Amino acid sequence: MKGVAITGLNGRGNQSVFLCIVKNYFVLPFGSGIWGFLSFMAIICLSKFLGNLVGTLEAFEIEFEDITLSLLGFIMSYLIKFLKNFSDS
């Protein structure tokens, strides 16, 4: 049976362990997800802008599908960072 043993838990230690868990499992993956969203959105906007510049697109507009594809970037980046916490090494 596996367990987690945390020694020296006084009032201040509990808070630092809790903050470390929140940081590693929620804050850092969320920040990574934001970067994934922004990178996907930047690539989509750049390709639409270049398409408009070349003349293959009539108007430069961001559609709902573009946001949905960017959310995939958020989800993938979030999951990669979140699941790194469970790796063996």
Phi, psi and omega per residue, in radians:
M1 nan 2.206 3.128
K2 -1.656 2.619 3.097
G3 -2.681 3.017 3.114
V4 -1.937 2.147 3.101
A5 -1.887 2.083 3.123
I6 -2.060 2.065 -3.101
T7 -1.766 2.758 3.076
G8 1.182 0.803 -3.113
L9 -1.629 1.613 2.951
N10 -1.714 -3.031 -3.095
G11 -1.009 -0.658 -3.120
R12 -1.351 -0.577 3.135
G13 -1.163 -0.673 3.109
N14 -1.040 -0.716 -3.100
Q15 -1.189 -0.704 -3.114
S16 -1.232 -0.614 3.070
V17 -1.171 -0.754 3.110
F18 -1.082 -0.784 3.135
L19 -1.143 -0.617 3.095
C20 -1.145 -0.726 3.111
I21 -1.145 -0.790 3.126
V22 -1.085 -0.731 -3.132
K23 -1.124 -0.833 -3.062
N24 -1.285 -0.543 -3.044
Y25 -1.790 -0.248 -3.105
F26 -2.253 -0.895 -3.021
V27 -1.235 -0.921 -3.128
L28 -1.112 -0.766 3.059
P29 -1.113 -0.603 3.111
F30 -1.147 -0.737 3.087
G31 -1.098 -0.700 3.079
S32 -1.133 -0.652 3.090
G33 -1.128 -0.667 3.088
I34 -1.097 -0.756 3.097
W35 -1.101 -0.670 3.084
G36 -1.115 -0.743 3.097
F37 -1.068 -0.834 -3.101
L38 -1.154 -0.646 3.134
S39 -1.193 -0.734 3.085
F40 -1.117 -0.726 -3.140
M41 -1.145 -0.674 3.127
A42 -1.133 -0.718 3.121
I43 -1.135 -0.735 3.129
I44 -1.134 -0.794 -3.139
C45 -1.129 -0.701 3.124
L46 -1.116 -0.751 3.131
S47 -1.176 -0.644 3.088
K48 -1.194 -0.672 3.113
F49 -1.135 -0.771 3.118
L50 -1.159 -0.625 3.063
G51 -1.116 -0.671 3.093
N52 -1.217 -0.664 -3.134
L53 -1.164 -0.707 3.135
V54 -1.278 -0.576 3.102
G55 1.979 0.093 3.116
T56 -1.378 -0.396 3.060
L57 -1.949 2.398 -3.137
E58 -1.321 -0.717 -3.083
A59 -2.342 2.540 3.069
F60 -1.588 1.868 3.131
E61 -2.500 2.507 3.094
I62 -1.620 2.184 -3.091
E63 -1.869 2.997 -3.138
F64 -1.080 -0.621 3.133
E65 -1.124 -0.552 3.094
D66 -1.151 -0.708 3.090
I67 -1.154 -0.704 3.136
T68 -1.101 -0.754 3.094
L69 -1.126 -0.635 3.097
S70 -1.188 -0.573 3.061
L71 -1.131 -0.521 3.024
L72 -1.091 -0.677 3.063
G73 -1.087 -0.696 3.085
F74 -1.084 -0.846 -3.078
I75 -1.119 -0.762 -3.128
M76 -1.130 -0.795 -3.138
S77 -1.147 -0.707 3.112
Y78 -1.078 -0.822 -3.099
L79 -1.163 -0.660 3.117
I80 -1.077 -0.830 -3.135
K81 -1.179 -0.689 -3.132
F82 -1.168 -0.767 -3.084
L83 -1.312 -0.282 3.041
K84 -1.118 -0.441 3.107
N85 -1.164 -0.362 -3.086
F86 -1.795 0.101 -3.131
S87 -1.296 2.763 -3.093
D88 -1.273 -0.559 -3.068
S89 -1.564 nan nan
